[in-house]
Amino acid sequence: MDSLPDTIEEFLQQGELYYMPHLSVDCVVFGFHDGHLKVLLLELSDTNEWCLPGGFIQHTEPLDAAAVRTVNQRTGLKDIYLRQFHTFGDPLRQRGKNDTKILKGAKSDSWIMKRFITIGYWALVEYSKAVPIPDQFSSQCCWVNVTKVPSLILDHNLILEKALQSLRLSLNDYPVGKDLLSEKFTMPELRRLYETILNRKLDRRNFQKQILSMGILERLKEKKKGGAHRSPFLYRFDKRKYLRALKQGLRTSFA
């Protein structure tokens, strides 16, 4: 079918006409702001329940495209870095056994109440460019510090934990600062980002040595204005060198 459900009632009753049954995607969207790593969460309508952004896969839609669409609809962003990190298939995540009140209108034999396997993706977005947008089931969509995430529906806390583990391991082969920081940044800001993700302090000199050894940063002539201490130089990613380094492979040991 060409069109998608217009109402929640139609979605609950006829969703399998539009979406693949038993399979979904859940996306952990990370942002970085004021020295804190944040994750995008949804508060479900008429409940005190929270969840990660997620969705279902249209019958003619590639899996990765469903994840990109999900993040785009919640942030308004199109150029998104996504990484698939885990598949969650515990039988206890069957809807109706440990799920949200939002599905109270669904019949017990409805497609939405059956067991779902979900594919986990994490995404990195620049906080200042993302515009949190709730979906049709939610009253709000907002950023929450990863250290202050409440109890989430289903196994979404586990999904977030696994995403953080995957993100930490990826620090050795992917320069996350390109997606999480503004175009221009200082070396202390970049180090703070890595420290926040790893949840530990990093040696300043060793960190700078490893980062610069990648050969993907350009130090600008300008310095960051303001602040009580000596103004540090600003850096930015050299796009050409960055793409070449990704193809050749990075060699670091942060995680």
N, C-alpha and C positions, 0 to 999 in steps of 0.2 A: 504494500500500500504506500502511496506517495506522501500522504499527510500523517502527522503524529497526533496522539491524543490531545484534546483541548482541555479536558477537565480531569481532576483526580479520579472521579468516579469511572470515567471511560478508561483511564490508565489502569485502575485496579481490575476492572472487569474484562478488558479486551487487550491488555498490554502485549500478550504473546502474539497478537496479529502484527505488531510493529517490531517487537524485540525478541532476541533469542532467549528461550527459557533456560534456566539453570546457570546462566553465566552473566557476570557483571564486572565492572571495573571500579576500583576505589583509588582515589588519588590523594597523596599527601603533598600538599603545596607548601613549600617552604619560602619564607621571606626573611630579610634581616633588617632590623630597624633599631636605632638607639642602642646598639651593642647587644641586642637580644635576637636569638633565632626564634622565629614565629612560624606558626602553622595555621592554615585557613580552616575554620570550622563552621558548620551550619547548626543553628538551633531550630529544631523541628517545630512547626506550628502547633500552638495550643498544648505544648508539653514543656517539660524542663529537660528535654533530652537533646544531646549533641552528637554530631557525627562528622565524619570526613566527607568531602565532596565525592560523589560517586554517580554511577549511572549504568544504563543497560546498553547493549550492543544491538544496533539495528541489523536486520537480516542481511542487508547487502553492504554492511559497513566493515572495513578492516578493524581488527582489535585496537591497534595503535591509534587509529583515527577516532575511535570512540573515547579514548583517554584524552586526546588533544581537544576534542569537542567539549568534554566535561570540564576541563580546566579553562578553556576559552569562555564558556558560559558563566563560570564563576568569577573570572578575573577581567574579562574583556580583552585579554592579550592573545595575540596570534602566534608570535614567534617564541615558542616555549621549548625549553629543554626538558625532556621527559626520559625517565629510565625505568624500565620494567624490572622489578626486583624480587617478587615472590608471588606464589600462588597459594591461596588460602582455601582449604577444602574440608575443614572439620565438619562432621555431620551435625554437631551442635549449633552451627551457625545457621541452621534452617530457620527461616522466618516464621514467626508465630510462637517459637519456643523461647527466643531471647531477642526480641525485637521491639520496635517502637510502637507507641500508641497510634501513630499516624496511619497504621494499616488496619485500624479497628473496623473499617468499612468493607474489608475484603473477606470473602467467604473462605472457609477452611480449606476447600479444595481448589482455591484460585491459584493461578500460575505464580503469583507473587509470594504465596505462602510456602512454596516448595523449597527444597534445598537448593542453595546457590553457591557455586564456586566463584570466587572473585580473584581477579588479577590485580596485583598491587603495582602502582606506578608512583614514583616521586617526581616532583617538578620543582625547578628553581626559578623564581621570578623576582624582578626588582620591585621592592615594596612600594616605592613611590609611584610606579606606573600601573599597579594593579588596582582595579576598582571592584571590591567584593560585592557580588550580586547574589542574593538568595534565589533558590529555585522555587518551584510551585508548592513544594512541601514545607518550606522553611519560612520562619519569621525574620531571621537575620543571618547574615554571613559576615564573619569578622575574623580578625587576626588574634591569636592567643599565644602567649609565650609557651614554648614547648615544656617548660618546667612547671606550668600552671594549668595544664590540660585537665579538664574534669573527666569523670567517668563517661565513656562513650558507649553508644549502642553496639550490640553484637560483639565482634572481636576487633573493633576499630582501634582500641588502645594497643593491642598486639600489632596491628598493621602499622601504626605510627612507630612503635618500638623497632620493628623490623626495618622500616624505612630509614630511621636514624642510623641503625647499624650499617645499612647499605651505603648511606651517604658518607659516613665516616671512612669506610673502606675505599670509596671512590676518590677520596682526596689525593690518593697516590697517582691516579691516572687521569684526573679531570680537574682543571682549575676552576673551582666553583665560584670564585670571586667575579668572574665575567658575568654571571647571571644574577648574582645577589647584590652586588654593589653598583653604585652609580658609575657613569662613564669615567669620571676622574676620582681618584681616591689616594689616600696616603698609605705608606707601608704599615704604620701602626693600625690603621683601620682594617687592612687586609689580615694582619696577624690576629686582631681581635675576632674577626669572623671565624678563622680556623680554630682559635681557642674556644669559641662558643660552641662550635659544632663538636669538637673533641671533648669539651668539658674539662679541659686542663690547660695549664700554662705552657707556653712554648718559649724556648730560648730566643731572644730577639735576634742575635747575630746569626745563629744557625738557621733560623727561619728565613731571614733575608737572603742568606747565601743560597739556600735551596730554591727559593722562589726565583731569584735572579738567574740561577743556573738553567732554568727552563728556556730562557731566551725569548720570552713572549711578552715582556713588559717594556714599555717605553717611559723613561723618566722625563717629565716635562720641565720646562724652565721655570714655570710658575710654582709658587708655594701656597699651601692652604692658609687662608687669612683667618685672623682671630686666634683665640686661645691664649692661655697664660704662659705656655712654654715656647721654645724656639720653633718657628713654623717649619714643618716638614715639607719636602717636595711632593708634588702630586705625580701620580703614575696613571697610565691607562694601558689596556691590552692592545698590542699590535696585531690587528686582525690577520694579516698575511702570515706572520710568524706563528700566530696562535693556531691557525688551521694546519700549517705545515707540521707543527709539533704534535698535534693530535694524530695526524696520519702516521708519523714516525714512532709515536709512543713516548709517554713521559716517564721519567725515572726519578721518583721522589719517595720519601718515607715518612710522611706525617702521621698516618694512622698506625 
